[in-house]
Amino acid sequence: MITTLLVGGCEARLDLSGVGQERDQVVRRTDQLLTIQRSAADTLIVFGNNGLILRKVSATDQWQRTQLAPEKPNFIDATTCPDGTLASLSYERGLWHSQDDGVTWTHAAIPFEEDLQAITCTANNTLWLVGSFSSLINTSDRGATWIDLSLGEDAMLTSITFTSADQGFAAGEFGVFLTTQDGGANWQQPDPIQNDFYPLTLHFEDAMRGWAGSLNGLIMATTDGGQTWYKQITETDAPIYGFIDTPAGLLAVGNQSTLLTLNQERWLRRPVPTEIPTYLRAGVVLANTLFVVGGKGTLLALPLDATLRSPLASATK
């Protein structure tokens, strides 16, 4: 059980005076917040269930609550393109995109029957989506036309990311790992990360160095572009749902209010001021503040430097 805060090797009280949970009438406990994006104009946009979109025009402004009706899509994932386009994937196989920092949204139906799980945008503004039966689909015109490069294998792809217009990675059920060097025209399938590994999220900082998060707090890392993987130590057994790239280093978030920071080859647990343990799904940094979203209306604003300084320790008495 987490009981003490260690700073510089000495025990101290857990001081959360510098962090806060942004909860008011705009954010409700029934909200399930799934992801957050930072637009090209530094507007923060949060996506949730029942068509919920929260906007924060600057770090000091209040959150604005809107709901896309009558459709009320249940958002799963979102991405920001270099050209400023915001795009979000909904459970109902809908692509929603905005070109005015999330003020207005346009819907495009996705003409595929597979269950889609994740979306990302490449350096040339192509949207890629993955899902069941190893679905790999993309659009370069915001959903007007689609290209289907699915593998047709009975495996759920859960995550996709690109480090450049050419270099991309995808991962999913049974440890399936895919890579492309030509912008997705062709995909190679190296050996699985692990046969019993179920990656829930994937992050690459360049063509060689990457991480995959899974169930039971398991994080695997690679330094050769996914040809080989090795396990890193984590201070949690909770599922890992997302990675957050920050100026101060890489973070991971997951179930049971899990927030981890990478220290060499070890992931250290950090204090999170949630009232009730819940899942944390995604985060972004703006004005040296880490914004994290999750279940039960969790919307956190954490000073980045303080968050990275203070690891929690597990008592083993």
Number of C-alpha atoms within 10 A of each C-alpha: 8 11 11 16 20 16 14 9 7 8 11 11 10 13 11 13 7 10 19 15 17 16 14 10 8 13 20 13 12 11 18 22 29 25 24 26 24 21 21 15 11 16 16 23 22 26 28 26 19 18 17 21 21 20 22 17 18 14 17 8 9 13 22 13 14 13 16 14 10 8 11 15 23 22 27 21 24 24 22 23 18 14 11 15 19 24 25 23 26 26 15 16 21 19 24 21 23 18 15 13 22 20 11 11 16 11 16 14 13 20 11 12 9 15 16 28 22 23 26 23 26 22 16 14 19 17 23 22 25 26 22 21 18 24 26 22 20 22 18 16 11 20 19 10 12 17 13 12 15 15 12 11 11 12 18 24 31 25 24 27 23 25 16 16 16 15 19 23 25 26 28 28 22 18 21 24 24 20 24 17 17 13 18 20 10 11 20 12 15 14 15 20 24 17 11 11 20 22 31 21 24 24 23 23 13 14 18 13 14 19 22 29 25 23 17 13 22 21 25 21 22 18 16 12 20 25 15 15 20 13 14 16 14 19 19 20 15 19 21 29 23 23 25 19 15 15 9 11 11 16 22 25 28 27 22 17 23 25 28 27 24 17 12 7 11 15 22 21 24 21 24 19 17 17 10 11 15 17 25 29 28 24 27 20 22 17 11 15 18 19 23 26 25 26 21 20 22 29 24 22 21 24 18 19 13 14 20 21 13 18 19 19 19 15 9 7 4
